Amino acid sequence: MTKMATVAAEVDKKRVLCRVSYESLRTKFGASDDMLMHSVVARHRTDIQEAARKIIERDDYESDGSVLIKTSDL
């Protein structure tokens, strides 16, 4: 099972979960296994939110209504 970090967005007054894998965070931001992932998310929240916004604008939702942020999106 892939470990994921999740941030929330609001779209049309509905909550949308935006997920990014720990592996993508490691690849993009150089996070090490020793770093707490919530610290990485907090430090790079603006980048993650911007990636989520672009995915939402493309209307590229997963079947469960969430969005998946890939390394290439960051």
C-alpha positions in Angstrom: 0.0 0.0 0.0 1.3 3.4 -1.0 1.5 5.9 1.8 -0.2 9.2 1.0 -0.3 12.7 2.4 -3.7 14.4 2.1 -4.7 18.1 1.9 -8.2 19.3 1.5 -9.6 21.8 -1.0 -13.0 23.3 -1.3 -14.7 23.2 -4.7 -18.3 24.5 -5.1 -18.7 24.3 -1.3 -17.7 20.7 -1.3 -14.6 19.2 0.4 -12.2 17.5 -2.1 -9.3 15.4 -0.8 -6.1 15.9 -2.6 -3.6 13.1 -2.2 0.1 13.0 -3.0 2.3 9.9 -2.4 5.2 10.0 0.0 7.4 8.9 -2.9 6.4 11.9 -4.9 7.2 14.2 -1.9 10.6 12.5 -1.6 11.3 12.8 -5.3 10.2 16.4 -5.8 11.3 18.0 -2.5 14.1 15.7 -1.4 12.4 14.6 1.7 14.3 11.8 3.5 12.8 8.9 5.4 14.0 10.6 8.6 11.8 13.7 7.9 8.3 13.7 9.1 6.1 13.9 6.1 3.6 16.4 7.7 6.6 18.8 8.0 7.3 18.4 4.3 3.7 19.0 3.4 3.6 22.1 5.6 6.8 23.5 4.1 5.6 22.9 0.5 1.9 23.4 1.0 1.7 26.2 -1.5 3.2 24.0 -4.3 0.9 21.1 -3.4 -2.2 23.4 -3.4 -1.2 24.9 -6.7 -0.8 21.4 -8.2 -4.2 20.4 -6.8 -5.8 23.5 -8.2 -4.6 22.7 -11.7 -5.9 19.2 -11.5 -9.3 20.4 -10.2 -9.4 23.0 -13.0 -8.8 20.1 -15.6 -11.7 18.3 -13.9 -9.3 15.3 -13.4 -10.9 13.6 -10.4 -10.4 10.0 -9.3 -13.5 7.7 -9.2 -13.9 8.5 -5.4 -14.0 12.3 -6.1 -10.5 12.9 -4.8 -7.6 14.2 -6.8 -4.2 12.4 -7.1 -1.2 14.7 -7.3 1.6 13.0 -9.2 5.3 13.9 -9.2 4.9 15.4 -12.6 2.1 17.7 -11.3 4.4 19.2 -8.7 
